Amino acid sequence: MSTPQFLYTTIILPVSDIYETIAWYERALGLQTRYIHGSGRRGEAEDFATMSRDSVEVHFILDEGGPVWTRSGTGYLCLTVRDVDLEYSEVKSRGISVLRELQKQNWGTRAFSLRDPSGNEVLIQQQQSDGL
């Protein structure tokens, strides 16, 4: 048996406002803030944050007009959950606007999507074992 070479992935979404992003992801998906770069230290800008829930970690980088991949609204986050119906009802109960309603997808999942305040799309899906 070989030892895995790839251990995990880091998801980085470009955003227009770190604190607005943190508030939205806390409210919409229950993510918790783990780290905010800067936070008033030595005059450093608050330009990066890390949030997590369960085994998922998402990083956010402030759009400061750099390369295209760091521009707010260009990110796409796909989260696979155990119970998409439960997550969908929780999101709706929090008053979060749904971009695409919960539905079967062509690739063997049921999913719905949201758009965060910076314009990044967030797809929340559950694998379907019955082949739809």
C-alpha positions in Angstrom: 0.0 0.0 0.0 1.5 3.3 -1.0 1.4 6.4 1.2 -0.9 9.2 -0.2 1.1 12.0 -1.8 -1.7 14.6 -2.0 -3.0 15.4 1.5 -5.6 18.2 1.2 -6.7 21.1 -0.9 -6.8 24.8 -0.1 -9.8 26.7 -1.4 -9.2 30.4 -1.8 -12.0 32.7 -2.8 -11.4 36.4 -3.7 -13.7 38.8 -1.9 -14.3 42.5 -1.9 -14.7 42.9 2.0 -13.2 40.4 4.5 -15.6 41.3 7.3 -18.7 41.3 5.2 -17.6 37.9 3.9 -17.1 36.5 7.3 -20.5 37.6 8.5 -22.2 36.1 5.4 -20.5 32.7 5.7 -21.2 32.6 9.4 -24.9 33.3 8.8 -25.4 31.4 5.6 -23.4 28.2 6.3 -22.3 28.2 9.9 -18.6 28.6 9.1 -16.4 29.8 12.0 -13.6 32.2 11.7 -10.2 30.7 12.4 -7.8 33.4 11.3 -7.8 37.0 10.1 -4.5 38.3 8.8 -3.6 41.7 10.2 -6.3 42.3 12.8 -4.7 45.6 13.6 -1.2 44.2 14.1 1.7 46.5 13.1 -0.5 48.2 10.6 -1.0 45.1 8.5 -4.0 45.1 6.2 -6.8 42.7 7.0 -6.6 41.0 3.6 -6.9 37.3 4.3 -9.1 35.1 6.4 -9.7 31.4 7.1 -13.0 29.9 8.1 -14.1 26.3 8.7 -16.9 23.9 9.6 -16.5 20.2 10.3 -13.7 19.0 8.0 -14.0 21.9 5.4 -11.7 24.9 5.4 -12.1 27.9 3.1 -9.7 30.8 2.7 -10.6 34.3 1.6 -8.3 36.8 -0.1 -9.1 40.5 -0.4 -9.4 41.8 -4.0 -6.7 44.4 -4.3 -6.7 44.6 -8.0 -4.0 42.0 -8.5 -4.1 39.0 -10.9 -7.4 37.9 -12.3 -7.7 34.9 -9.9 -7.7 37.3 -7.0 -10.6 39.4 -8.3 -13.8 39.2 -6.3 -16.7 37.4 -8.0 -14.4 35.0 -9.9 -14.5 32.2 -7.4 -16.5 29.0 -7.3 -16.9 26.9 -4.2 -18.5 23.4 -4.3 -19.3 21.8 -1.0 -20.4 18.2 -0.7 -22.6 17.6 2.3 -24.2 14.5 4.0 -27.8 15.9 3.9 -28.4 18.5 1.2 -32.1 18.8 2.2 -31.2 19.7 5.8 -28.6 22.3 4.6 -31.1 23.7 2.1 -33.8 24.1 4.8 -31.3 25.7 7.2 -30.1 28.2 4.6 -33.7 29.1 3.7 -34.7 29.5 7.4 -31.8 32.0 7.8 -33.3 34.2 5.1 -30.3 33.6 2.7 -31.2 34.2 -1.0 -30.9 31.1 -3.1 -29.4 31.5 -6.6 -30.6 28.1 -7.9 -33.1 26.0 -6.0 -32.5 22.5 -4.9 -32.7 20.1 -7.8 -31.2 17.0 -9.4 -28.1 17.6 -11.4 -26.9 15.7 -14.5 -23.7 14.5 -12.7 -25.4 12.4 -10.0 -26.0 14.9 -7.3 -28.8 17.0 -5.8 -27.7 20.6 -5.3 -28.6 24.2 -4.8 -26.4 27.3 -5.1 -25.9 30.6 -3.5 -24.0 33.8 -4.4 -21.8 35.4 -1.7 -21.7 39.2 -1.2 -18.6 39.4 -3.5 -20.3 37.5 -6.3 -18.6 34.1 -5.9 -21.0 31.1 -6.5 -21.4 28.5 -3.8 -22.8 25.1 -4.9 -23.9 22.8 -2.1 -24.5 19.2 -3.2 -25.1 15.7 -2.0 -24.0 12.6 -4.0 -26.8 10.4 -5.0 -26.2 6.6 -4.7 -29.3 5.6 -6.6 -28.1 7.1 -9.9 -31.0 9.6 -9.8 
